[in-house]
Structures are given as C-alpha cells and as structure tokens.
Amino acid sequence: MLAPQADQVRTLEKWEKNWQEDKIGFHQPHVNKVLENNIHKVLAGRTGVSFFFPLCGKAVDMKWLADMGHSVVGVEISEKAIKQFFEENNLTYSEEPVPAIPGMKVYKSSEKNISLYKCDLFNFSSSIRGQFGAIWDRGSLVAINPRDREKYSSLLTSLMAKDCRYLVATLLYNPELYKGPPFLVPDEQIHSLFGNSCDIELLQSEDAMTDRQRDWGLDYFTEHVHLITLKSS
C-alpha cells in the first residue's frame, strides 16, 4: 500500500518556495474542526497546557489555543509563514537567534505565549524547549517524506511529557492515483511507528473528500484522527 509513495521526496526548499508563491492550499483560514471537536480529549481537564505544533505554518489554531491560556511552540521552515501568522493575527513579535543551533531563529509574541522556531524540524529537540503536554499534528506527519517517518516518530515521542496527549490527523486514499503530498499514512503504520511506546486510540474516521481531491483524481479521501499517549511504565 505504501510502495507507490515510499521514495517521494519534497525538499525544504520546495516547501519554502510554496510559501513564497502562496501555493498553500493546505492552509486553513479557520480553527480546525478536528481540534475543536476533540479539544476536551486533548486537555483532559488540564489548564495552561504547553502545545507543540510540528510544521506549524501560520495555523490560526495556535492563537485560538493561546487565547484559552495555553502556551504554544511551533516549528516551521518558512520565515514568511511565521511572519504572516503574527501579522494576520495582529500580534507584535520579537525575533532572536537560537545560539545552540546555527541558523535557527525564534519569533516570540509580545501579547501571547507563542514562540515559533524557524528551522528544519529535525534540528529541533527537547533540549531547546523541554517536553510538551500536548501535540497537534494536522499537516505534519502527512507532509514529511515517507522515508523520514521513523525519525519523525522518535522525535515526537522524545518531545512528549509523561502526560502528553498527541492528536494526529492522517489521510487514507489510493496512492496509485495521487503521489502526494499530503501522503497516505495507514493506521497500521501509526501503530508500527508509535505502538511500542504509546497507546493509540482512533477517535474518528471522516469522509474528507472535496473538489480539491477530485481534481487530484482520487475516488475516496478519508481522514482518521488518533489520540496517542505514552504508555505508563
């Protein structure tokens, strides 16, 4: 099932170019419904939760969570995306280098507890900001190159605090008809990537087909949402 996409590679430069040319059909101008519908399961009664957004883009979900009193850390390769996030949400921000990682910069909101790091996601680690109480992964696992998924799951697991609740949306479709991204991530792979150290719960399965996917030539397009938590040792 994964074979047609196994060798697909999208470079960081290509993602940056997408942002520069405003080819960002993946961006949603509103708070994601999956997050809204499952926020109670992610929070589990907690307040002031630290959220991590891998490949955050300029997701409005970040401000929505910060407005609720949570802290947000995002990682994004595109400086344009980061600056647009602050500007479009009327937030002032500071910009400073991160000495530990050459070339890495962090942009911090003055009004809200939001810090966005401009860097390759795989250069980020818990040594920079510790571990997190929640992760929201809407377009990250499905966007990274399929060959990097083991490395990705190791990184994400290392960023999870003991009580972390990791919400991830994945996509199912026929990979013979569309090469991606977003890439196909079957449920079996979620279990092979995270199952050794985590409990995995399928929260919802929804038909996510729109005209955009029909234009890709797809005949079905299903979104699965999983909640991943560390096994209690």
MIDO-22697 format. One record per residue (C-alpha): residue in three letters; chain; x, y, z. Coordinates in steps of 0.5 Angstrom, whole numbers, plus 500, padded with zeros to 3 digits. Each point is the difference from the previous one (the first is absolute). Last residue first. Example, Ala and Ser with C-alpha at 12.3 -4.5 7.8 and 13.67 -1.06 7.14 Angstrom:
   type   mol    c1    c2    c3
    SER     A   527   498   514
    ALA     A   498   493   502
This chain:
   type   mol    c1    c2    c3
    SER     A   511   505   565
    SER     A   494   503   498
    LYS     A   500   500   493
    LEU     A   500   507   497
    THR     A   494   503   497
    ILE     A   498   500   492
    LEU     A   493   502   498
    HIS     A   498   499   493
    VAL     A   496   503   495
    HIS     A   499   497   493
    GLU     A   498   504   494
    THR     A   498   496   494
    PHE     A   500   502   492
    TYR     A   497   496   495
    ASP     A   500   500   492
    LEU     A   506   504   500
    GLY     A   502   503   493
    TRP     A   504   506   503
    ASP     A   494   505   498
    ARG     A   495   495   504
    GLN     A   505   502   506
    ARG     A   499   507   499
    ASP     A   492   499   499
    THR     A   500   498   507
    MET     A   500   493   503
    ALA     A   501   500   508
    ASP     A   496   494   501
    GLU     A   501   499   508
    SER     A   503   495   504
    GLN     A   500   502   508
    LEU     A   504   499   506
    LEU     A   504   494   499
    GLU     A   504   499   506
    ILE     A   508   498   501
    ASP     A   503   499   506
    CYS     A   508   501   499
    SER     A   507   497   501
    ASN     A   500   494   495
    GLY     A   494   503   496
    PHE     A   502   506   498
    LEU     A   503   499   493
    SER     A   497   493   499
    HIS     A   494   502   502
    ILE     A   499   506   496
    GLN     A   503   496   494
    GLU     A   494   495   501
    ASP     A   495   506   500
    PRO     A   502   502   493
    VAL     A   504   506   499
    LEU     A   499   503   492
    PHE     A   504   506   499
    PRO     A   498   507   499
    PRO     A   504   501   496
    GLY     A   499   496   496
    LYS     A   500   495   494
    TYR     A   493   499   498
    LEU     A   496   495   497
    GLU     A   505   494   502
    PRO     A   500   502   507
    ASN     A   492   499   500
    TYR     A   498   504   506
    LEU     A   500   500   508
    LEU     A   503   506   504
    THR     A   502   501   507
    ALA     A   498   505   505
    VAL     A   504   500   507
    LEU     A   499   502   507
    TYR     A   505   499   505
    ARG     A   498   500   507
    CYS     A   507   501   505
    ASP     A   499   498   507
    LYS     A   507   497   500
    ALA     A   503   506   496
    MET     A   500   498   493
    LEU     A   506   503   496
    SER     A   504   494   499
    THR     A   494   497   497
    LEU     A   500   505   495
    LEU     A   507   499   498
    SER     A   500   492   500
    SER     A   493   501   496
    TYR     A   504   504   495
    LYS     A   506   496   499
    GLU     A   496   494   499
    ARG     A   495   504   495
    ASP     A   506   503   496
    ARG     A   500   495   494
    PRO     A   492   503   499
    ASN     A   503   507   499
    ILE     A   496   505   505
    ALA     A   493   502   498
    VAL     A   496   495   502
    LEU     A   503   500   507
    SER     A   500   508   500
    GLY     A   493   502   498
    ARG     A   496   500   506
    ASP     A   504   498   505
    TRP     A   498   503   507
    ILE     A   505   498   506
    ALA     A   498   501   507
    GLY     A   504   500   507
    PHE     A   506   502   497
    GLN     A   508   498   501
    GLY     A   505   505   501
    ARG     A   501   506   496
    ILE     A   507   499   496
    SER     A   503   494   504
    SER     A   493   497   498
    SER     A   503   500   492
    PHE     A   499   504   494
    ASN     A   505   498   494
    PHE     A   495   495   497
    LEU     A   495   505   499
    ASP     A   505   504   496
    CYS     A   500   507   503
    LYS     A   496   507   501
    TYR     A   497   499   507
    LEU     A   493   503   502
    SER     A   499   502   507
    ILE     A   493   502   503
    ASN     A   498   502   507
    LYS     A   496   506   498
    GLU     A   501   507   500
    SER     A   507   501   498
    SER     A   500   494   495
    LYS     A   507   497   499
    TYR     A   504   498   494
    VAL     A   506   495   501
    LYS     A   505   500   495
    MET     A   505   494   498
    GLY     A   505   501   495
    PRO     A   506   496   504
    ILE     A   496   496   506
    ALA     A   502   502   507
    PRO     A   500   507   500
    VAL     A   493   501   498
    PRO     A   500   507   496
    GLU     A   494   505   502
    GLU     A   494   503   497
    SER     A   495   504   504
    TYR     A   492   500   499
    THR     A   494   504   499
    LEU     A   494   496   499
    ASN     A   494   503   496
    ASN     A   498   493   498
    GLU     A   502   501   492
    GLU     A   507   503   502
    PHE     A   502   494   505
    PHE     A   498   495   496
    GLN     A   503   503   494
    LYS     A   506   501   503
    ILE     A   501   492   501
    ALA     A   497   499   493
    LYS     A   505   504   497
    GLU     A   506   497   504
    SER     A   499   494   497
    ILE     A   503   494   504
    GLU     A   495   499   505
    VAL     A   500   498   507
    GLY     A   494   502   505
    VAL     A   500   501   508
    VAL     A   494   502   503
    SER     A   498   501   507
    HIS     A   492   499   503
    GLY     A   496   506   502
    MET     A   494   499   496
    ASP     A   502   506   495
    ALA     A   507   496   500
    LEU     A   496   494   497
    TRP     A   496   504   495
    LYS     A   506   504   498
    MET     A   504   493   498
    ASP     A   493   497   497
    VAL     A   501   506   495
    ALA     A   506   496   496
    LYS     A   505   504   497
    GLY     A   504   494   498
    CYS     A   501   496   506
    LEU     A   505   494   497
    PRO     A   499   497   507
    PHE     A   496   504   505
    PHE     A   501   498   508
    PHE     A   495   502   505
    SER     A   502   502   507
    VAL     A   494   499   504
    GLY     A   497   506   505
    THR     A   494   496   502
    ARG     A   499   493   501
    GLY     A   493   496   500
    ALA     A   502   495   494
    LEU     A   503   506   496
    VAL     A   501   495   494
    LYS     A   493   497   501
    HIS     A   497   506   501
    ILE     A   503   503   494
    ASN     A   497   495   496
    ASN     A   494   503   496
    GLU     A   504   507   499
    LEU     A   507   496   498
    VAL     A   496   496   495
    LYS     A   496   507   498
    ASN     A   507   503   498
    VAL     A   499   508   502
    HIS     A   499   504   494
    PRO     A   505   502   494
    GLN     A   502   493   498
    HIS     A   507   500   497
    PHE     A   501   493   496
    GLY     A   498   504   493
    ILE     A   507   504   502
    LYS     A   503   502   493
    ASP     A   501   507   502
    GLU     A   506   500   495
    GLN     A   505   502   506
    TRP     A   496   494   504
    ASN     A   501   495   495
    LYS     A   507   502   499
    GLU     A   501   499   507
    TRP     A   497   493   500
    LYS     A   505   499   494
    GLU     A   506   502   503
    LEU     A   498   495   506
    THR     A   501   494   495
    ARG     A   494   496   498
    VAL     A   502   493   499
    GLN     A   495   494   498
    ASP     A   504   493   500
    ALA     A   495   496   504
    GLN     A   494   504   496
    PRO     A   498   494   496
    ALA     A   502   495   505
    LEU     A   496   502   506
    MET     A   494   495   498
